[in-house]
């Protein structure tokens, strides 16, 4: 359906898990999706800076990213050490999950 609308890819993320990718994993080898790109991510719930989207290299699934609540400094260190990238999930969202409302 997304391809019919002109999209050639998207990102899938779930809170503190890769479970949101299960549906994609079931169909990703279908030849009709050969030119469709899906980026896997995790929306990580930090202890002190709200929610962050984390994208790691495709072959790497760190179990520590499934344990919510680490400080953002540690999250940044782990993600960068293993070649990933991250950024605020919804910077101006709810106070409880927005990086812009934390010190």
C-alpha positions as CSV (number, residue, x, y, z in Angstrom):
1,X,0.0,0.0,0.0
2,X,2.8,2.5,0.8
3,X,4.4,1.9,-2.6
4,X,1.1,2.7,-4.3
5,X,1.2,6.0,-2.5
6,X,4.7,6.8,-3.8
7,X,6.8,5.9,-0.8
8,X,10.0,4.0,-1.3
9,X,10.7,3.2,2.4
10,X,10.0,4.0,6.0
11,X,11.3,3.5,9.5
12,X,9.7,1.0,12.0
13,X,10.3,1.6,15.7
14,X,8.7,0.2,18.8
15,X,9.3,1.1,22.5
16,X,12.4,-0.6,23.8
17,X,12.1,-3.5,21.4
18,X,12.5,-4.6,17.8
19,X,9.0,-6.4,17.9
20,X,7.5,-3.7,15.7
21,X,9.5,-5.2,12.8
22,X,7.9,-8.7,12.9
23,X,5.4,-7.9,10.1
24,X,8.1,-6.6,7.9
25,X,10.3,-9.6,8.6
26,X,7.6,-11.9,7.3
27,X,7.4,-10.2,3.9
28,X,10.7,-8.5,3.3
29,X,12.0,-11.2,1.0
30,X,9.1,-10.9,-1.4
31,X,10.6,-9.6,-4.8
32,X,8.0,-6.8,-5.0
33,X,9.7,-5.1,-2.0
34,X,13.2,-5.4,-3.5
35,X,13.5,-1.6,-4.0
36,X,11.6,-0.7,-0.8
37,X,13.8,0.3,2.2
38,X,12.9,-0.3,5.8
39,X,15.0,1.1,8.6
40,X,14.7,-0.7,11.9
41,X,14.8,1.4,15.1
42,X,13.9,1.4,18.7
43,X,12.2,4.2,20.6
44,X,14.3,4.1,23.7
45,X,12.9,5.5,27.0
46,X,15.8,7.1,28.9
47,X,15.9,7.8,32.6
48,X,16.7,11.4,32.3
49,X,16.0,12.8,28.8
50,X,12.7,11.4,27.4
51,X,12.4,9.1,24.4
52,X,15.1,8.7,21.7
53,X,15.0,7.0,18.3
54,X,17.9,4.6,18.0
55,X,19.1,3.2,14.7
56,X,21.8,0.5,14.8
57,X,23.6,-1.2,11.9
58,X,21.2,-3.8,10.3
59,X,23.1,-6.9,11.6
60,X,23.3,-5.6,15.2
61,X,20.5,-6.0,17.8
62,X,21.8,-5.1,21.3
63,X,19.8,-6.6,24.1
64,X,20.7,-3.7,26.4
65,X,18.4,-1.5,24.2
66,X,15.5,-3.6,25.4
67,X,16.1,-2.6,29.0
68,X,14.5,0.8,29.4
69,X,15.7,3.5,31.7
70,X,19.4,4.0,31.2
71,X,20.7,7.6,31.4
72,X,21.0,9.4,28.1
73,X,24.8,9.8,28.4
74,X,25.2,6.0,28.6
75,X,22.8,5.4,25.8
76,X,24.7,7.8,23.5
77,X,28.0,6.1,24.4
78,X,26.6,2.6,23.7
79,X,24.9,3.6,20.4
80,X,28.0,5.5,19.1
81,X,30.4,2.7,20.2
82,X,28.5,0.2,18.0
83,X,28.1,2.5,15.0
84,X,24.5,3.6,15.5
85,X,22.8,7.0,15.5
86,X,20.1,8.5,17.7
87,X,18.0,11.6,18.2
88,X,15.0,12.8,20.1
89,X,11.8,10.9,19.2
90,X,9.4,13.7,19.7
91,X,11.3,16.7,21.0
92,X,8.3,18.9,21.7
93,X,5.8,16.2,22.8
94,X,4.5,15.3,26.2
95,X,6.6,16.5,29.1
96,X,7.2,13.0,30.3
97,X,8.8,11.8,27.0
98,X,10.2,15.0,25.4
99,X,13.9,15.7,25.4
100,X,13.2,19.5,25.4
101,X,11.6,19.4,28.8
102,X,14.5,17.7,30.6
103,X,17.7,19.4,31.8
